[in-house]
Amino acid sequence: MDACLQYLHNPRCTVEDLIKLVPAPDFPTAGIIYGVSGVHEGYRTGRGRVVIRARTHFEEIGRGDRQAVIVDELPYQVNKKSLLERIAELVTEKRLEGVSDIRDESDKEGIRVVIELKRGEMPEVVLNNLFKMTQLEDSFGMNMVALVDGQPKLLNLRELIAAFIAHRREVVTRRTVFDLRKARERGHILEGLAVALSNVDEVIELIKRAPSPAEAKQGLLARAWPSALVTEMLDRVGGGGATQFRPEGLAAEFGLKPEGYRLSEEQAQAILDLRLQRLTGLEQDKIRDEYREVMAAIADLLDILAQPARITAIIAGELQAIKAEFGDARRSEIVTTTEDISLEDLIAPQDMVVTFSHGGYVKSQPLADYRAQRRGGRGRQAAAIKEDDFIEQLFVAHSHDYLLCFSNRGRLYWLRVFEVPQGSHTSKGRPVINMFPLEDGEKITAVVPVREFDENHFVFMATARGTVKKTPLSDFSRPRPSGIIAVGLDEGDYLVGAALTDGSYDVMLFSSEGKAVRFAEDEVRQMGRQATGVRGMRLPDDGSQRVVCMVVAKDESKAVLTATENGYGKRTPISEYTRHGRGGLGMIAIQTTERNGALVGAVLVDVSEEVMLISTGGVLIRTRVEQIREQGRSTQGVTLIALGEGEKLAGLEQIVERDEELGNGNGNGGHAEAAADVGEAGVPPAGDEPPQVH
């Protein structure tokens, strides 16, 4: 009831808020709920497991040289007789050692099962074996499937309560409509009785003269009856009997008219059924008082239907009444185990640099391990790699973030940042194939870090052939260990970028020939996971060009930093990239001359931010954006990194600092970056752009 009331008063409350009020189920046979990790998983996802144990204690027996395990409470739905037979069977088969006798001493006061142990046996050891091999420890699966709008749906705790409150709202509404109909019908009958009392002599005479009840009724219906009493009562509620007080379906010919009151068949029958004692003078006052009460009730019921807040208050009052009448102390005790301490709780929150190599290795390192350097420096070794390998992807993510890992075959795999093995500057990391069930030739080509999955954000994806696609983030909230389909890819195509958006961003695609196209995100409709997408950038059919990266921008407050494979780059105001419809050939972003080489990446940056550059030789450099010259789109840029012989620039990544309070009140569901001072970098606020992946 407390959780229902919490949702009723604050519909935006989270599952975690409700779990604080509903920590675990409560069973009528008490027992001990052993651990809540499975319970809370069920509350969060709709599927989980409740582990419940019998309540036991130890007693000394005999001369105090032996002990017994005493069972005081059994798990819910465990049959005591079957349990004792199972324990005896295990003892006979010598699978359970140390038990000398089993007795059932239960009575009307409660359960008491005595399991005597042999001399010298450790009761803790025997009890643990009993938990392991018998129903002294049992589990209940949580599968919260309900019919929602006629369709079966798996619900978490919040969705379940929301569905229940919606049901209660419908019940209260339909009940109010029913009461309103009955009140209107009763008010209509009272009007007819008032007419009869106002014309009592004529009515009695008409009934006496009628040869049958049917003809008497017709006589009552045949004329209009004057009635000062009815006129007075109707004047009190708006004159003429306001339409909101008339029964539904009552014809306009009935009721108070200029020539008098026209009775309906229901009123005429009520008059015929009237007992003689109701004709006394006191009855007029009773009818008037009851009519006034009925009209007040009708007005109140109409007000309830007109104001949803009143229905909410009624539901809250009923829930509180149920709580007051049936609420009692919890019976099942909740015991927290070490299993309830998730790995996430043991991981210190910090920003991590996550790298994926071309050869399929992944590792993470704390962001503070890198010192800011001036542009053009040699950098520091980020990974020891083989000659034929190089760093292909690099990004900064919070240690508690989720990683949506998209493969070149359009499949999605799920990983937490703290699950990525940490490595030193010289370590190459762990093979990705050991972390995901990748098939032959499959590799991770795009990774999106997210804090939580909500209904207001999307994953926007782009492929090397210029195809783009927008899918709700919530569609990726429950991937299977074997991976799920994230995007349908044509043969030879692969993902080059993915980013979180909220439906109002601008999307920019950059080709290897230094071209860029910019269009509004809302030009791409939402699509399911298995859809292929639509054209975002038009490329030559000969395959000489490909899309190398994608960025998304909320506004024009930042600049675009472009970099080429020979280590040159520049930053250009985003306003110089005019917005066109999707599917165009693009405009020049940077000159891809013999000196520059092909374009390898682009990011949105601010002068107060820093970027990381990584070479195919594994050298990484961290540089402040303000040290990189701002130039127009058609220029060649300046040196960003000094490359060794045979080295190429593999990519660049914006450094985004995060705050401890990420997602607590920024209205973004935890996807926008907040400002924080990190290590010796001292980076000011980073803006509103989501993390970009290249």
SVG drawing of the C-alpha trace seen along z (x, -y; Angstrom):
<svg xmlns="http://www.w3.org/2000/svg" viewBox="-65 -30 125 76">
<polyline fill="none" stroke="black" stroke-width="0.4" points="0.0,0.0 2.8,-2.4 4.4,-1.8 1.0,-2.3 0.5,-5.6 4.0,-6.7 3.3,-6.1 -0.1,-7.7 1.3,-10.9 4.5,-10.9 4.0,-9.0 7.6,-9.9 9.1,-7.8 11.6,-5.1 11.7,-1.4 14.5,-2.0 12.2,-4.3 9.5,-1.7 12.0,1.1 12.8,-0.9 9.1,-0.5 8.7,3.1 12.1,4.7 10.8,8.3 7.6,10.4 6.1,11.5 5.0,15.1 2.1,16.2 4.2,19.1 7.0,16.6 10.5,18.0 13.6,16.1 14.1,14.5 17.8,15.2 19.3,12.5 17.5,9.8 19.6,9.6 17.3,12.0 14.2,10.3 15.3,6.8 16.3,8.1 12.7,9.4 11.4,6.0 13.6,4.2 13.0,6.5 10.0,8.6 12.0,11.8 13.9,12.9 14.1,15.4 13.1,15.3 15.2,17.7 13.5,18.5 14.8,20.6 13.2,22.2 13.8,20.5 16.0,22.7 17.9,22.6 20.2,25.0 19.5,26.6 21.6,28.8 20.0,32.2 20.9,35.1 23.6,34.2 24.6,31.2 27.1,33.2 24.8,33.4 22.9,30.8 19.8,30.6 18.6,28.5 15.1,27.2 12.9,26.0 10.4,23.4 9.1,22.1 9.0,23.7 9.2,22.0 5.9,21.3 4.1,24.3 6.6,26.8 4.8,29.9 6.2,30.9 5.5,34.6 7.3,34.7 10.2,32.8 10.7,35.3 10.5,38.2 13.1,36.5 15.5,36.0 15.0,39.6 15.7,40.8 19.0,38.8 20.1,40.2 19.3,43.8 21.2,43.3 24.1,41.8 24.1,38.7 23.4,36.7 25.8,37.4 25.6,36.6 21.8,37.1 20.7,39.6 17.0,39.0 14.2,36.9 11.0,36.1 7.9,34.0 6.9,32.2 4.5,29.8 1.3,28.8 -1.4,26.2 1.1,23.6 3.2,24.0 5.8,26.1 8.6,27.8 10.7,30.3 13.7,31.7 16.7,33.1 19.0,34.7 22.7,34.8 25.3,37.4 27.8,36.6 30.5,34.3 28.8,33.1 28.9,29.5 25.3,28.2 26.2,25.5 27.7,28.0 24.6,30.3 22.2,27.3 24.1,26.1 23.7,29.6 20.0,29.6 19.6,26.2 21.4,27.6 19.7,30.9 16.2,30.4 13.3,27.9 14.5,26.2 15.7,23.8 13.4,23.2 13.0,20.7 10.2,19.0 10.5,17.7 9.3,14.2 7.7,13.9 5.5,10.8 3.5,11.2 0.1,9.5 -2.5,8.6 -2.1,4.9 -4.7,3.7 -5.5,7.3 -1.9,8.2 0.5,10.2 3.4,8.0 6.4,8.5 6.2,5.8 8.7,4.5 7.5,3.3 6.7,-0.2 4.8,0.9 2.9,3.4 1.8,0.8 1.0,-1.6 -1.3,1.0 -2.9,1.6 -3.5,-2.1 -4.9,-2.5 -7.3,0.4 -8.4,-1.2 -9.0,-4.5 -11.2,-2.7 -13.1,-0.9 -13.7,-4.2 -14.8,-5.9 -17.2,-3.1 -18.5,-2.8 -19.2,-6.6 -21.0,-6.4 -23.2,-3.6 -23.9,-5.5 -24.8,-8.6 -27.2,-6.6 -28.9,-5.1 -29.1,-8.6 -30.7,-10.1 -33.3,-7.3 -34.1,-7.7 -34.5,-11.5 -36.8,-10.9 -39.0,-8.6 -39.0,-11.1 -40.4,-13.7 -43.2,-11.4 -44.1,-10.7 -44.1,-14.5 -46.6,-14.9 -48.8,-12.3 -48.7,-13.9 -49.5,-17.3 -52.6,-15.8 -53.4,-13.1 -57.2,-13.3 -57.3,-13.3 -54.8,-10.5 -56.8,-8.3 -60.0,-9.0 -58.5,-8.2 -57.1,-4.9 -60.5,-4.0 -62.4,-4.6 -59.9,-2.6 -61.1,1.0 -57.5,2.3 -53.9,1.3 -53.0,0.9 -55.8,-1.6 -54.9,-3.4 -51.4,-3.9 -52.6,-5.1 -54.8,-7.6 -51.8,-8.9 -49.8,-9.3 -52.6,-10.9 -52.6,-14.4 -50.2,-17.0 -50.3,-17.4 -49.8,-20.7 -47.4,-20.4 -46.1,-23.3 -43.9,-20.8 -42.2,-19.6 -41.7,-23.1 -40.1,-24.1 -37.7,-21.1 -36.7,-21.6 -36.1,-25.3 -33.6,-24.4 -31.5,-22.5 -31.6,-24.9 -35.1,-25.2 -37.1,-22.9 -34.9,-20.0 -31.5,-20.7 -30.6,-18.2 -27.6,-16.8 -30.1,-15.6 -32.4,-13.8 -32.0,-10.0 -30.2,-9.0 -32.6,-8.2 -35.6,-10.0 -37.7,-11.5 -38.0,-15.3 -41.8,-15.0 -41.6,-13.9 -40.9,-16.2 -42.0,-19.7 -43.7,-21.5 -45.5,-24.9 -48.9,-23.1 -47.8,-20.9 -45.7,-17.8 -45.8,-14.9 -45.2,-11.5 -43.1,-8.8 -44.1,-5.1 -41.6,-4.5 -43.1,-7.3 -46.6,-6.1 -45.8,-2.6 -44.1,-4.0 -47.3,-5.9 -49.4,-2.8 -47.0,-0.9 -47.2,-3.7 -48.4,-2.5 -51.2,-4.5 -49.1,-5.5 -46.9,-7.5 -49.8,-9.9 -49.5,-11.6 -48.3,-15.2 -45.0,-14.2 -44.1,-12.2 -43.9,-15.4 -41.0,-16.6 -39.3,-13.2 -39.6,-13.2 -38.3,-16.8 -35.3,-16.0 -34.5,-12.8 -34.7,-14.6 -32.4,-17.3 -29.9,-14.6 -30.1,-12.8 -29.6,-16.0 -26.5,-16.8 -25.2,-13.3 -25.6,-13.8 -23.7,-17.1 -20.9,-15.4 -20.7,-12.5 -20.6,-14.8 -17.8,-16.7 -15.8,-13.5 -16.1,-12.6 -15.0,-16.1 -11.9,-16.2 -9.3,-13.4 -7.7,-14.8 -10.7,-13.7 -10.6,-10.2 -6.9,-10.1 -7.9,-11.2 -10.6,-8.5 -8.1,-5.8 -5.6,-7.0 -8.3,-6.9 -9.3,-3.4 -5.6,-2.2 -5.1,-3.8 -8.3,-2.1 -7.0,1.3 -3.7,0.7 -5.3,-0.3 -7.7,2.8 -5.4,5.5 -1.8,4.2 0.2,6.2 3.9,6.7 6.1,8.4 6.3,12.2 9.1,13.2 12.5,11.9 14.8,10.4 18.5,11.4 21.0,9.6 23.8,11.8 27.2,11.0 25.6,11.9 23.4,8.8 26.5,6.6 26.8,6.1 30.1,5.8 29.1,2.3 29.0,1.3 32.6,2.3 33.9,0.3 35.0,-3.2 33.3,-5.7 35.8,-7.2 36.4,-8.0 38.1,-5.3 39.8,-5.3 38.5,-2.2 40.4,-1.0 39.6,1.6 42.4,2.7 42.1,3.8 43.3,7.2 40.4,7.6 41.8,6.6 40.0,4.5 41.2,2.8 40.5,-0.1 42.8,-2.6 42.0,-5.4 41.7,-8.8 44.0,-10.4 46.9,-8.2 47.3,-10.6 48.9,-14.1 47.8,-17.0 50.5,-17.8 51.0,-20.5 50.0,-19.8 52.6,-18.3 54.2,-16.3 55.3,-12.7 52.7,-11.4 53.0,-8.4 52.7,-4.7 49.1,-3.5 49.4,0.1 52.0,2.7 50.7,4.1 51.9,6.5 53.3,5.2 50.1,5.9 47.7,4.5 46.7,0.9 44.2,-0.9 40.9,-1.2 38.5,-2.6 39.0,-4.8 36.5,-6.5 36.1,-7.9 33.3,-6.4 32.3,-6.2 33.2,-3.0 29.5,-2.3 28.3,-2.9 26.9,-0.2 28.7,0.4 26.5,1.2 28.9,3.0 27.9,3.2 29.6,5.7 30.3,5.3 27.5,7.9 24.9,5.6 24.7,7.5 24.7,5.9 26.5,7.2 26.2,5.8 29.0,5.0 29.7,2.9 32.7,0.6 34.0,2.0 33.9,5.5 36.5,4.4 39.8,5.6 42.2,2.8 45.6,2.8 48.8,0.8 50.2,-1.5 52.1,1.3 49.5,4.1 47.6,5.1 44.4,6.0 42.1,9.0 40.8,10.6 37.2,9.4 36.4,12.9 36.8,14.1 34.1,11.6 31.5,12.0 30.4,15.1 31.7,13.5 31.5,15.6 34.3,16.0 35.1,12.7 32.9,10.7 34.4,7.8 33.2,4.9 33.0,1.8 31.0,-0.7 30.5,-1.1 28.1,-3.4 28.4,-4.1 25.1,-4.7 24.1,-5.2 20.5,-3.8 17.9,-2.8 14.9,-5.1 12.1,-5.9 13.3,-9.4 16.6,-8.6 17.6,-6.9 20.7,-5.2 21.5,-6.8 23.7,-4.6 25.6,-5.2 27.3,-2.7 30.2,-2.9 27.9,-3.0 26.1,-6.1 23.1,-4.4 21.6,-5.8 19.1,-4.5 17.5,-5.7 16.2,-3.1 14.8,-3.8 17.4,-3.2 14.9,-1.1 14.9,1.5 18.5,2.4 17.7,2.8 17.6,6.6 20.1,8.1 20.8,11.9 24.2,13.3 24.4,14.5 23.7,11.0 20.7,9.4 20.2,7.9 20.8,4.1 20.7,3.2 20.2,5.0 23.3,4.6 23.7,5.1 26.6,7.3 29.9,5.5 28.5,2.8 29.5,2.1 28.9,-0.3 31.2,-3.3 29.5,-5.3 26.7,-5.4 25.6,-8.0 22.8,-8.8 20.3,-11.4 16.9,-12.7 15.3,-13.3 16.3,-17.0 20.0,-16.7 21.7,-17.5 23.6,-14.6 26.9,-15.0 28.5,-12.3 32.1,-12.6 33.5,-10.6 37.1,-9.5 37.5,-12.1 36.9,-15.0 33.3,-15.6 30.6,-16.2 26.8,-16.2 24.6,-17.8 20.9,-17.1 18.3,-17.2 17.8,-14.0 14.0,-14.2 14.4,-13.5 15.0,-9.9 12.0,-8.1 12.2,-5.6 12.9,-2.0 13.0,1.4 16.2,3.3 16.1,5.4 15.5,2.5 18.3,1.6 17.8,-2.2 17.7,-5.0 20.3,-6.9 22.1,-9.5 24.9,-10.4 25.3,-9.6 28.6,-8.0 30.0,-7.1 29.0,-3.6 32.6,-2.6 33.4,-2.2 36.2,-4.8 34.7,-6.6 33.2,-5.5 31.7,-7.2 34.4,-7.2 32.6,-8.8 29.4,-10.4 28.8,-13.2 25.6,-14.6 25.2,-18.2 22.5,-19.8 23.4,-23.4 26.1,-25.4 28.0,-26.3 30.9,-24.0 33.3,-23.5 34.1,-20.4 37.6,-19.1 38.7,-17.0 41.8,-14.9 43.5,-13.1 45.6,-10.0 49.0,-11.9 48.4,-13.6 47.0,-17.0 43.8,-18.6 41.9,-21.7 38.7,-23.0 36.0,-24.7 32.8,-26.4 29.9,-24.1 28.0,-27.1 30.1,-26.8 28.5,-23.4 25.1,-24.3 22.2,-22.1 20.8,-20.1 18.5,-17.2 19.9,-13.8 21.1,-11.8 23.3,-14.5 26.9,-14.3 28.2,-16.6 30.4,-19.7 34.2,-20.0 35.2,-19.5 39.0,-19.3 41.3,-19.1 42.5,-15.5 45.7,-16.3 48.8,-14.1 50.2,-15.9 47.1,-15.2 45.9,-11.8 42.4,-10.6 40.1,-11.8 40.0,-9.5 37.8,-11.2 35.9,-14.2 34.5,-15.3 32.6,-18.2 34.8,-20.2 34.9,-23.3 38.0,-25.4 38.0,-24.4 38.0,-20.7 40.8,-18.2 41.1,-15.5 43.0,-12.2 44.7,-11.1 45.9,-7.5 48.3,-6.2 48.4,-2.8 51.7,-2.3 49.9,-2.6 51.0,-6.1 48.4,-8.2 48.5,-12.0 46.2,-14.2 45.9,-17.8 43.9,-20.9 41.6,-22.0 42.5,-25.6 46.0,-24.8 44.6,-23.7 44.0,-26.5 40.5,-27.4 40.3,-27.4 37.7,-27.3 36.3,-24.2 38.5,-24.2 41.9,-24.5 44.4,-21.7 44.9,-22.1 47.9,-22.0 50.0,-19.2 48.1,-17.5 50.6,-14.6 54.1,-13.8 53.9,-10.4 56.8,-8.0 57.9,-6.4 55.1,-4.2 52.6,-5.4 49.2,-6.7 46.6,-8.4 44.0,-5.8 41.4,-8.1 40.7,-10.8 38.2,-11.1 36.8,-14.0 37.6,-13.8 34.3,-14.3 34.5,-14.8 31.6,-13.5 30.1,-14.5 29.2,-12.1 25.6,-13.3 25.2,-12.3 21.6,-11.6 20.3,-13.0 18.2,-15.9 19.5,-17.0 16.4,-15.6 18.5,-13.6 18.2,-10.2 21.9,-10.2 23.1,-10.7 24.3,-14.3 27.8,-15.0 28.2,-17.2 31.2,-19.2 33.9,-18.0 37.5,-18.7 39.5,-15.6 43.1,-15.1 45.6,-17.5 43.6,-18.2 41.3,-20.7 38.7,-20.7 35.8,-23.1 32.2,-22.1 32.0,-20.1 28.6,-21.1 25.6,-19.1 26.9,-16.8 26.6,-13.1 29.7,-10.9 30.7,-10.3 32.0,-7.0 34.3,-6.7"/>
</svg>
